[in-house]
Amino acid sequence: MTILQTERLLLRPLAPTDFTAFRTFAADGELTKYMLFYPLEQEAELHTFLQNAAQAWNSLFPQTYEFAVLRKAELLGTVTLEYMTPEQGMLGWLFRADAHGKGYATEAAKAVVEWCREKLPYRTLVACCDARNAASERVMQRIGMHFSETGSRTYPQTGETAEERTYIMTL
């Protein structure tokens, strides 16, 4: 099992046993308002998401790595690394509201970037956010990503279109 340790955090594969803790933030519409494929409000979709996340870790070429981010055995959030191309991955994160502003997302994302450098063939990582999500954009900057472009995103659940900012880093 992949385990990453930082000064304050432990990162491990997200698992179906994380259901209750994960649900508290993944199903929160206000907390996830700037995320494309959230909230996950139905129990069935949460269970499916967690099962798929766990199964991905066991596949030969995972399309997604979902890391659970814990502090003192308490789930604070997740960091996701998705396959884009053989040379590029996409990084993302979601943290409980009470974990915001404490540097956890930056610390966890840096750990995943280092793991990616050591274990995966990606040459670059990208991350994007709704332009209104300044906190997420600051995480991208703090982990060493550089602004790449502005585009647009359409939220599948609402049809709303918003400005999207994309950052990139070379590994």
Stockholm file with secondary structure:
# STOCKHOLM 1.0

chainA/1-171         MTILQTERLLLRPLAPTDFTAFRTFAADGELTKYMLFYPLEQEAELHTFLQNAAQAWNSLFPQTYEFAVLRKAELLGTVTLEYMTPEQGMLGWLFRADAHGKGYATEAAKAVVEWCREKLPYRTLVACCDARNAASERVMQRIGMHFSETGSRTYPQTGETAEERTYIMTL
#=GR chainA/1-171 SS CCCEECSSCEEEECCGGGHHHHHHHHTCTTTTTTCTTCCCCSHHHHHHHHHHHHHHHTSSSCSEEEEEEEETTEEEEEEEEEEEETTEEEEEEEECGGGTTTTHHHHHHHHHHHHHHHHCCCSEEEEEEETTCHHHHHHHHHTTCEEEEEEEEECTTTCCEEEEEEEEEEC
#=GC SS_cons         CCCEECSSCEEEECCGGGHHHHHHHHTCTTTTTTCTTCCCCSHHHHHHHHHHHHHHHTSSSCSEEEEEEEETTEEEEEEEEEEEETTEEEEEEEECGGGTTTTHHHHHHHHHHHHHHHHCCCSEEEEEEETTCHHHHHHHHHTTCEEEEEEEEECTTTCCEEEEEEEEEEC
//
